[in-house]
Amino acid sequence: MFNTKGLYIVCLVGLLICLTPVVEAQSSWNPGDSGSVRFRLGLFEPQADSSYWDEKFDVWTGSGEDFQDLVWGVDGLWMVGPTLGFQLGSSWYGGTTTQSYRDWVDDAGRDISHRTELTTWDLTAAVIFKPFRGSTVRPYLGIGGGLLSWRLLEYGDFIDFGGDGSVVYGSYRDDGTTFMAVGIAGLEFVSRSGWSFLVEGRWREAETSLGGGFGSLNQRLDLSGLELSAGIAWNF
C-alpha cells in the first residue's frame, strides 16, 4: 500500500502530467492566433475610369486625384486555422471638390463652379492568409467582396444649354448599392502586449449605372480605387 507521502507524490506527478499539454499550448500561443479587432485610417482615391468621369473631366476642371480623401474602417478577424482567417469589415469614405467649366465663364469673366461630392460605405467579407504565424512581423493577403453603398451629389452653378444659355443653380443626386470585389495586402507589427500596428493597401473594384438626377445621361459610374491606410489591432 502507498503511504500518505507516496500518495502525495503520485498526485503531484499526475497533476504535472495533466498540466503539461496546457502549458505547452500556452507557450505556443501568440497574440493574434485566435483573431483580432482592427481599426484603420487612411486615404482613398477613386480610379475615375468610366463614361461619367471621362465626360466630366472633359468639360470640367479636375481629376480623380481631387477626390482623394480620408477613409476609415473597422474589421473583425477570426482565425479558422494556423494561417487562414475569415474577416468581416466596414469602411466609410467621403470625397469632395469644386469644379469649374474649362471653356466657359460668366458675363463678368468669373468661373462657373459647382461642388461634387462622392460618399461610399461598404460591408465586406474576406479570406485572409497570414503565412508567418508567431513572428513579430506578419505580412498578410486577402481577397473578398461585399456590398457598396454610394451617393453622388452635384450642386452649384451650371449653364442652361437647353434654354437661353444663362447660368442657373442646379442640384443633381443619385445613390444606390452595388456589389464590389476587394483585394488586401498588409504588414502587421505585433507586440507582446497583444496590440499591433499595421499598414495596409486595398484595391476596390465596383461600377454601377447612374440614374436619379443623372438618369438622362445614360452613364456608368466607376467606384473602384486604391486605399492606403494604417491602424492598430487588438489581438486575442
LOLO-897656 format. One line per field, with one value per residue: residue in one letter; x, y, z of N, C-alpha, C in turn; chain. Coordinates in pm, whole numbers, plus 50000, padded with zeros to 5 digits. Layout:
% residues N
res	(a/...)
n.px	(X/...)
n.py	(Y/...)
n.pz	(Z/...)
ca.px	(X/...)
ca.py	(Y/...)
ca.pz	(Z/...)
c.px	(X/...)
c.py	(Y/...)
c.pz	(Z/...)
chain	(A/...)
% end
This chain:
% residues 236
res	(m/f/n/t/k/g/l/y/i/v/c/l/v/g/l/l/i/c/l/t/p/v/v/e/a/q/s/s/w/n/p/g/d/s/g/s/v/r/f/r/l/g/l/f/e/p/q/a/d/s/s/y/w/d/e/k/f/d/v/w/t/g/s/g/e/d/f/q/d/l/v/w/g/v/d/g/l/w/m/v/g/p/t/l/g/f/q/l/g/s/s/w/y/g/g/t/t/t/q/s/y/r/d/w/v/d/d/a/g/r/d/i/s/h/r/t/e/l/t/t/w/d/l/t/a/a/v/i/f/k/p/f/r/g/s/t/v/r/p/y/l/g/i/g/g/g/l/l/s/w/r/l/l/e/y/g/d/f/i/d/f/g/g/d/g/s/v/v/y/g/s/y/r/d/d/g/t/t/f/m/a/v/g/i/a/g/l/e/f/v/s/r/s/g/w/s/f/l/v/e/g/r/w/r/e/a/e/t/s/l/g/g/g/f/g/s/l/n/q/r/l/d/l/s/g/l/e/l/s/a/g/i/a/w/n/f)
n.px	(50084/50033/50191/50101/50275/50371/50134/50085/50299/50241/49998/50090/50267/50082/49922/50105/50151/49898/49882/50081/50020/49859/50034/50222/50058/49992/50243/50298/50113/50038/49975/49701/49670/49419/49252/49154/49063/49038/49137/49144/49282/49303/49378/49171/49149/48957/48950/48832/48747/48545/48246/48105/48304/48492/48354/48297/48546/48629/48474/48473/48699/48967/49048/49065/49233/49165/48958/49064/49057/48992/48957/48804/48797/48677/48750/48679/48860/48873/49058/49058/49224/49576/49705/49505/49226/48900/48741/48534/48422/48395/48387/48418/48397/48441/48457/48519/48508/48564/48455/48503/48380/48572/48582/48410/48298/48126/47929/48078/48329/48402/48468/48246/48113/48073/48000/48114/48033/48128/48031/48088/48002/48083/48033/48210/48335/48605/48865/49153/49501/49770/50088/50309/50301/50318/50542/50705/50681/50435/50330/50033/49769/49465/49141/48821/48476/48173/47910/47852/47752/47657/47674/47622/47660/47594/47607/47539/47642/47537/47542/47263/47223/47018/46832/46826/47095/47182/47326/47243/47125/47171/47094/47193/47146/47221/47193/47273/47318/47569/47745/48078/48428/48724/49072/49340/49640/49887/50093/50185/50283/50356/50312/50414/50225/49978/49868/49893/50052/49959/50003/49841/49718/49449/49258/48972/48706/48445/48142/47869/47542/47432/47150/46863/46906/47087/46993/46920/47157/47265/47499/47791/47918/48224/48338/48565/48896/49201/49302/49504/49622/49672/49686/49565/49553/49376/49472/49372)
n.py	(49881/50229/50480/50789/50993/50887/50885/51157/51222/51072/51196/51454/51411/51314/51540/51716/51583/51609/51884/51944/51943/52173/52376/52360/52431/52691/52809/52799/52961/53274/53629/53715/53472/53364/53563/53905/54250/54522/54851/55111/55392/55603/55697/55728/55702/55758/55556/55658/55590/55572/55630/55846/55985/56039/56211/56413/56524/56614/56836/56981/57120/56948/56618/56263/56258/56480/56397/56248/56147/56114/55784/55558/55264/54952/54622/54277/53995/53647/53367/53068/52864/52777/52959/53077/53292/53443/53737/54008/54331/54695/55012/55372/55645/55978/56209/56532/56810/57127/57227/57376/57510/57433/57578/57792/58100/58332/58634/58829/58737/58550/58230/57956/57757/57449/57221/56887/56583/56269/55989/55693/55376/55066/54708/54428/54094/53874/53640/53576/53538/53454/53391/53372/53263/53354/53516/53836/54032/54029/53962/53980/53862/53911/53835/53915/54019/54218/54445/54770/55081/55394/55750/56015/56356/56667/57014/57359/57619/57608/57601/57671/57495/57390/57590/57935/57967/58081/58126/57904/57788/57456/57122/56792/56449/56111/55779/55454/55094/54855/54560/54466/54389/54304/54337/54268/54367/54359/54458/54363/54458/54305/54326/54210/54276/54232/54413/54553/54717/54822/54842/54893/54808/54840/54731/54828/54714/54820/54912/55100/55191/55518/55693/55862/56209/56214/56056/56095/56101/55852/55709/55532/55478/55466/55318/55218/55192/55286/55221/55332/55273/55301/55154/55016/54711/54496/54203/53864)
n.pz	(50000/49939/50129/50297/50212/49973/49828/49796/49629/49398/49323/49271/49059/48871/48841/48726/48485/48369/48339/48160/47871/47866/47947/47741/47528/47599/47587/47318/47208/47055/47052/46849/46723/46754/46661/46580/46647/46439/46358/46122/45943/45666/45324/45038/44688/44406/44109/43881/43611/43382/43184/43301/43451/43247/43067/43246/43323/43079/43034/43271/43518/43693/43834/43906/44127/44276/44431/44629/44959/45317/45454/45672/45875/46019/46124/46188/46263/46243/46312/46145/46111/46144/45969/45825/45793/45856/45768/45859/45771/45762/45598/45554/45330/45211/44960/44822/44594/44425/44107/43787/43474/43186/42948/42956/43099/43320/43249/43370/43355/43540/43697/43642/43871/44060/44329/44379/44527/44649/44820/45000/45150/45284/45322/45389/45326/45372/45289/45471/45451/45649/45653/45830/46118/46456/46437/46484/46287/46052/45740/45536/45322/45138/45001/44876/44891/44870/44969/44840/44927/44790/44718/44497/44443/44298/44310/44253/44026/43687/43327/43130/42879/42731/42720/42733/42761/42994/43327/43578/43896/44008/44123/44152/44205/44292/44422/44560/44583/44524/44407/44509/44466/44648/44711/44933/45093/45339/45623/45941/46267/46552/46903/47231/47414/47311/47141/46810/46533/46210/45854/45546/45220/44993/44717/44553/44357/44165/44000/43860/43726/43646/43767/43882/43933/43729/43532/43261/43127/43084/43184/43306/43631/43775/44065/44166/44317/44497/44827/45089/45407/45766/46094/46409/46597/46815/46948/46999)
ca.px	(50000/50103/50174/50048/50375/50372/50012/50106/50391/50166/49902/50165/50313/49964/49881/50203/50124/49775/49904/50185/49967/49810/50149/50277/49966/50005/50372/50299/50014/50084/49865/49655/49648/49275/49186/49183/48974/49132/49090/49235/49255/49392/49333/49115/49142/48883/49017/48767/48766/48416/48189/48073/48426/48554/48282/48304/48676/48641/48401/48503/48835/48988/49082/49034/49316/49097/48862/49136/49014/49007/48874/48827/48729/48694/48740/48691/48926/48871/49145/48995/49336/49702/49743/49389/49124/48781/48731/48420/48462/48319/48463/48344/48478/48371/48546/48450/48594/48497/48489/48460/48384/48702/48577/48312/48291/48004/47940/48180/48458/48430/48444/48115/48160/47981/48063/48084/48059/48113/48034/48066/48006/48082/48033/48287/48380/48727/48952/49285/49611/49883/50177/50414/50238/50406/50651/50676/50636/50348/50259/49908/49699/49324/49055/48682/48377/48067/47815/47899/47650/47722/47591/47689/47585/47649/47522/47606/47604/47550/47490/47141/47245/46892/46747/46884/47239/47212/47381/47136/47162/47115/47134/47173/47183/47182/47253/47236/47404/47616/47843/48218/48534/48832/49197/49404/49780/49927/50205/50147/50392/50287/50381/50379/50111/49853/49835/49983/50042/49950/49991/49760/49668/49331/49203/48828/48656/48299/48089/47724/47478/47375/47010/46828/46923/47177/46935/46913/47291/47295/47642/47842/47997/48328/48359/48688/49004/49305/49305/49627/49584/49747/49594/49602/49470/49379/49481/49330)
ca.py	(50000/50356/50565/50923/51067/50832/50929/51296/51225/51024/51301/51566/51370/51309/51677/51771/51521/51668/52024/51962/51990/52310/52465/52363/52506/52832/52860/52809/53060/53410/53722/53716/53337/53338/53667/54043/54359/54609/54985/55170/55526/55624/55776/55657/55781/55687/55534/55754/55539/55531/55735/55965/56058/56086/56328/56519/56592/56682/56963/57050/57108/56847/56480/56172/56291/56583/56330/56175/56194/56018/55666/55489/55136/54859/54483/54168/53880/53522/53267/52936/52771/52842/53069/53117/53358/53499/53876/54093/54469/54805/55136/55489/55743/56092/56299/56645/56909/57231/57216/57488/57483/57459/57665/57899/58184/58413/58763/58909/58670/58465/58087/57899/57644/57373/57121/56746/56501/56124/55924/55548/55296/54926/54595/54329/53968/53836/53534/53634/53442/53505/53275/53365/53254/53366/53611/53975/54099/53932/54003/53908/53885/53879/53855/53901/54103/54266/54545/54908/55185/55515/55868/56116/56481/56788/57131/57486/57691/57537/57672/57611/57478/57359/57708/58058/57971/58157/58049/57874/57697/57323/57018/56661/56347/55971/55690/55315/54990/54764/54462/54505/54294/54372/54268/54326/54330/54438/54420/54383/54453/54256/54341/54108/54323/54195/54515/54557/54828/54765/54924/54809/54857/54769/54771/54805/54709/54833/55003/55100/55281/55638/55727/55980/56335/56193/55948/56124/56096/55712/55695/55438/55541/55381/55339/55148/55279/55237/55270/55311/55307/55249/55135/54934/54591/54426/54062/53770)
ca.pz	(50000/49940/50246/50266/50136/49837/49762/49758/49515/49282/49286/49215/48926/48784/48812/48631/48356/48315/48307/48058/47743/47879/47949/47606/47442/47631/47543/47173/47166/47036/47027/46711/46671/46753/46582/46619/46610/46371/46325/46025/45892/45553/45210/44924/44565/44301/43982/43790/43476/43325/43099/43381/43482/43123/43019/43346/43320/42951/43040/43396/43568/43797/43801/44016/44243/44357/44518/44733/45091/45426/45468/45800/45876/46131/46080/46285/46201/46317/46251/46140/46101/46184/45880/45745/45873/45792/45816/45827/45795/45705/45588/45507/45257/45156/44888/44762/44528/44347/43966/43702/43331/43125/42829/42968/43219/43318/43180/43437/43339/43656/43678/43675/43952/44144/44416/44353/44645/44636/44950/44993/45271/45239/45414/45314/45384/45301/45339/45499/45462/45727/45646/45932/46250/46572/46418/46523/46166/45984/45620/45512/45197/45148/44885/44917/44824/44959/44920/44845/44915/44740/44688/44416/44453/44238/44333/44226/43905/43561/43210/43077/42736/42665/42720/42678/42786/43115/43439/43672/44006/43993/44217/44092/44304/44275/44521/44542/44639/44421/44453/44495/44498/44718/44736/45051/45122/45453/45707/46081/46363/46671/47031/47331/47494/47245/47041/46696/46438/46076/45733/45457/45094/44941/44587/44545/44219/44165/43898/43860/43631/43707/43746/43960/43862/43616/43454/43118/43068/43049/43209/43404/43736/43831/44208/44203/44361/44587/44966/45167/45543/45879/46206/46522/46615/46944/46915/47103)
c.px	(50088/50085/50128/50145/50378/50250/50025/50193/50319/50069/49973/50213/50196/49918/49975/50181/50002/49797/50001/50128/49918/49925/50211/50190/49980/50136/50378/50199/50077/49965/49829/49629/49499/49199/49223/49068/49064/49066/49192/49186/49353/49331/49279/49110/49067/48967/48962/48785/48634/48359/48154/48197/48491/48487/48293/48435/48706/48581/48444/48649/48844/49024/49043/49113/49250/48996/48931/49099/49023/48909/48906/48745/48757/48670/48748/48745/48920/48957/49077/49099/49463/49738/49626/49282/49009/48756/48603/48459/48372/48409/48376/48440/48388/48469/48466/48549/48506/48547/48430/48463/48522/48694/48477/48327/48162/48032/48046/48319/48496/48398/48301/48142/48047/48063/48019/48124/48033/48131/48008/48075/47997/48076/48096/48313/48500/48794/49093/49387/49729/49987/50274/50354/50343/50519/50609/50625/50560/50284/50130/49848/49553/49250/48911/48591/48271/47974/47871/47781/47719/47620/47676/47601/47663/47553/47603/47556/47635/47496/47370/47154/47116/46798/46817/47034/47278/47270/47271/47192/47095/47168/47096/47225/47139/47252/47205/47333/47441/47714/47984/48308/48649/48953/49274/49548/49827/50046/50172/50268/50332/50373/50336/50258/49977/49806/49934/49954/50042/49949/49930/49724/49550/49297/49056/48785/48504/48258/47938/47673/47418/47229/46980/46839/47013/47118/46936/47048/47332/47444/47669/47932/48094/48350/48483/48793/49095/49294/49440/49599/49683/49650/49652/49507/49487/49368/49439/49352)
c.py	(50124/50422/50702/51004/51019/50876/51072/51305/51181/51130/51418/51534/51367/51448/51741/51714/51583/51812/52045/52006/52134/52408/52477/52444/52655/52888/52876/52911/53197/53501/53727/53579/53302/53440/53805/54134/54472/54742/55050/55308/55552/55714/55684/55752/55703/55670/55628/55714/55482/55651/55861/56049/56115/56213/56445/56596/56651/56822/57047/57029/56993/56711/56393/56203/56393/56522/56243/56233/56080/55901/55604/55361/55055/54718/54389/54045/53760/53420/53131/52827/52845/52963/53126/53177/53408/53636/53943/54237/54569/54928/55246/55587/55856/56188/56410/56742/57011/57224/57333/57446/57518/57570/57779/57971/58264/58548/58853/58846/58580/58319/58051/57765/57574/57276/56982/56666/56354/56062/55775/55487/55150/54829/54479/54203/53921/53718/53592/53523/53510/53394/53260/53373/53265/53464/53751/54056/53998/53995/53923/53951/53847/53904/53832/53991/54147/54362/54684/55002/55317/55627/55967/56241/56592/56903/57258/57547/57609/57626/57597/57600/57447/57477/57826/58072/58049/58064/58030/57785/57563/57229/56883/56555/56210/55890/55548/55222/54894/54664/54512/54385/54371/54280/54342/54276/54419/54381/54459/54364/54425/54276/54232/54148/54281/54295/54507/54680/54769/54875/54834/54883/54773/54822/54731/54811/54711/54934/54991/55195/55399/55655/55855/56107/56324/56094/55972/56111/55955/55682/55585/55513/55441/55417/55267/55246/55212/55303/55234/55359/55251/55236/55052/54814/54540/54279/53972/53627)
c.pz	(50000/50076/50201/50180/49992/49759/49715/49634/49388/49232/49219/49075/48827/48745/48710/48491/48290/48268/48192/47924/47750/47875/47811/47512/47469/47580/47392/47121/47156/47011/46878/46653/46666/46668/46632/46580/46561/46334/46231/45979/45778/45448/45102/44805/44458/44175/43874/43644/43424/43249/43178/43405/43356/43073/43117/43334/43182/42958/43160/43436/43669/43741/43920/44142/44334/44454/44623/44869/45192/45413/45603/45801/46000/46078/46199/46216/46294/46244/46259/46122/46139/46098/45802/45835/45788/45853/45767/45859/45727/45699/45530/45441/45209/45091/44822/44700/44456/44204/43888/43556/43276/43021/42841/43102/43211/43252/43242/43428/43455/43623/43715/43742/44025/44229/44374/44476/44612/44773/44932/45133/45229/45356/45339/45397/45303/45369/45353/45517/45532/45741/45763/46072/46360/46557/46460/46405/46081/45860/45605/45379/45216/45019/44928/44837/44923/44888/44941/44825/44879/44721/44609/44413/44384/44263/44313/44097/43780/43448/43157/42925/42661/42658/42655/42706/42910/43222/43543/43783/43985/44099/44159/44188/44257/44382/44497/44611/44527/44482/44428/44523/44562/44731/44843/45060/45235/45526/45850/46172/46500/46794/47127/47414/47434/47143/46927/46611/46298/45970/45626/45330/45048/44803/44582/44399/44222/44059/43898/43753/43705/43669/43819/43878/43742/43516/43304/43049/43027/43066/43311/43502/43794/43977/44259/44253/44462/44724/45029/45308/45644/45996/46317/46531/46758/46913/47032/47057)
chain	(A/A/A/A/A/A/A/A/A/A/A/A/A/A/A/A/A/A/A/A/A/A/A/A/A/A/A/A/A/A/A/A/A/A/A/A/A/A/A/A/A/A/A/A/A/A/A/A/A/A/A/A/A/A/A/A/A/A/A/A/A/A/A/A/A/A/A/A/A/A/A/A/A/A/A/A/A/A/A/A/A/A/A/A/A/A/A/A/A/A/A/A/A/A/A/A/A/A/A/A/A/A/A/A/A/A/A/A/A/A/A/A/A/A/A/A/A/A/A/A/A/A/A/A/A/A/A/A/A/A/A/A/A/A/A/A/A/A/A/A/A/A/A/A/A/A/A/A/A/A/A/A/A/A/A/A/A/A/A/A/A/A/A/A/A/A/A/A/A/A/A/A/A/A/A/A/A/A/A/A/A/A/A/A/A/A/A/A/A/A/A/A/A/A/A/A/A/A/A/A/A/A/A/A/A/A/A/A/A/A/A/A/A/A/A/A/A/A/A/A/A/A/A/A/A/A/A/A/A/A/A/A/A/A/A/A)
% end
